[in-house]
Amino acid sequence: MGKVIKPMDLYIANIPFDDVSKSKLRPALVVDVYGEYVLVFKITSKYVSKSNTVRKFYYPIKYWKEAGLLKKFYVDIHKNYRITRDIVFNRPPIGRLKITDINDLFLFVQNYKDNM
């Protein structure tokens, strides 16, 4: 039987870049799991160097240490990635978002959608 995979778990996954045909191992937040696919948001630590336009898509993880991250990270909601289960789950999860971050991320996404 396969691993139990839950939304809001954090994994290290091979996530494609948006503008080139390469990818990078990085933290990823599981948003949904269906069949052989997983929907994820990428997690990034790059914030200061980004424009205000890009920053509006970045949710700051408040409890990043408790989530298993080594430094301050942001959930990039501008795009979700549909990747195969085996690409994400060939490693154990690194952590899980705390309930406060889960709720605040939900509100952050809703606010973004409402203002589109």
N, C-alpha and C positions, 0 to 999 in steps of 0.2 A: 504494500500500500504506500502511496505517496505521502510526502510531508504535509502536515496541516499548515496552510498558509492563510494568514489573516490580514485583512486591510489594516493599515496603519502600522504594520511591521516595517522595519528598515532593513534592507539588504544591500550588499555590494553587488552591483550588476553592471553589465557592459551596455552603456547607454549611448546611442548614436548622437553625434553632433548635428545641429540643425542645418549648417551650411556646407558641410563637406561629407564625403562618404566614408568617414572614419568614426570610431567610437572610443569611449573611455570608460575604464572601471571607475565607478563612483557610487556613493550612497544613493539609494533610490527608495522612495516611499511607495509601498503597495497601496493602491487605491481600490482595485477590484481584481478578483480572480474569477476566470470563467474558462472552463475546458482546459485546453493546453496553453492558454494565454493569460498574461498578467498585465494589468494597466498600472503604470507607475508614473509618478512625477519625479524628476531628477532633483537631487539635493546639491546645493552649491555653497561654497564658502566665499565665493567672489561676490562682493557687494559694493565696496567702496569705489572700485574702478568702473562700476556700471553707471549708465546714464539714469536720470530720474525716470525716463520712460520705461526702461528695463526694470528698475527697482520696484515699480508699482506691481509687478508680478511676483515679487519675492515675499513670502511669509517668513518672518524670523522665528525660528524654533526657540521658544523660551527655555524649555527644560532639555537642552541639548545634551548635557552630561548624563542625565537620567535616561535619555533615549539611546545611549551607547555611542554617542559621537564624541570626538576628541577635541573639537573646537566649535565655535559658533557657526551654525549652518542655516540655510534658508531653503524653503520649499519653493521651487520655481513652478508656478501654476500656468505659465503661458502656453504650455503644451504638455499633453500626456503621451506616453509611449506605450504601444502595445507590443510586448515582446513575449517570446515563448518562455514557458515555465522553466525549462532546463537552463536557460541563460541566467535567470534570476536566482533559481533555487539550488544551484550546485554548491552553495555555501550556506552555513547556518545564518539565521538573522543576527544582525548586530544589535538590535534593540527594537523598541516600540515607542511611539509618541505617547506622552502622558495625556490624560483625559482633558486637561486644560488646553494643551496644544491641539488636540483633535477638535475640540469645540471651537476654538479660536480660528483654526484653519478652515473649518466649515463656514464660519461667518465671513472670513476673508474671501473665500471663493464665491459665496453668495453675493457679497458686496460688489465684487468684480463683475459678476454676471448682471446684476441689477444696473450697473453703470455702463454697460456696453451699448 
